[in-house]
């Protein structure tokens, strides 16, 4: 979950706005060429420039060689909510 609390030092956590994110949904019947194209696009369009660079280069080099199971794991890795910083710290 993400939220915005404000910039004032007097702000407390009680006014934190909770914005629920939709859960990751598996796409079991998605054709592999479509999945590869979607994952390449989603690897390039991240919320952080650092992850855009890391993931887009990885995806460009590896998606075409990945099995269906590996593609599903990669899909879950990059698309589960609120993990961009975790991915960055893990990859670097």
N, C-alpha and C positions, 0 to 999 in steps of 0.2 A: 504494500500500500504506500502511496505517496501523499504528500500534503504540503501546504505552505503555511508557515507560522507568522511571517512578517519579519521586518528588519529591526524592530525596536529591541533594545536590551531588556526592556520591561516585559516583553512578551513571555507568556507562560505556555506550557504544553496544553493547557485546557482549551485554547482556542484553535488547536491544530485541526485543519480541515482534512478529513479522511476521504480519499477518493479510491473506491474499490476498483481494482483492475480485473479484467476478465481472466478466467483461468486459461491455461494453455489447452488447446484442443487438438488431439491427434486427428490426422486426416488419413484414415486407413485405406481408402479407395482412390487416392490421388495417384495418377500415373507418374512413374519415375521421372520421365523428362520434364513434366510440369513441376514436380517436387524439386528437382535440381535447379530449374530456372527460378522458382520462388525463393529457394534458400540462397542462391547467389544474390538475388535482389535484396533479400532481407539481411544478408551479410554486409552489403554495401550501405544500407540505410539504417544506421544505428543512431542511438542518442548521443554517443560520444565519438568524436573524431578518432581517438586512439583505437577504439574497437572497430570502427569502420575500416581502418587501415589493416589491423591485424586479421580480422575475420574475412574481409574481401580478398586479401591475398591468399589466405588459407583456402577459402572456398574455390577460388579460381584454379588453384593447383590440384585440389583433391576431390571435389564433388563428383567429377566424372568417373572416378575410380572407386567410389564408395558403394558398398552393398546397400540393399534396402534397409537393413537393420542399422547400419552406420548412419545412413541419412536420417532415420527416425531419431536416433540419439542426438545427432547434430541439431536437428529441428528442435528437440526439447531443450537442448543446451542454450541455444540462442533466443528462444522464444518464450521461455518461462518468465513471468513478470519479475521485475526488480533484481536482475542479476548482472547488469552491465559492469558494475564495479567489481563484482566477484570474478567475472570473466577476465577483466583486465588484469587484476592482481594475480590470478592463476596463470595467465598466459605470459606474463612478464616476470 
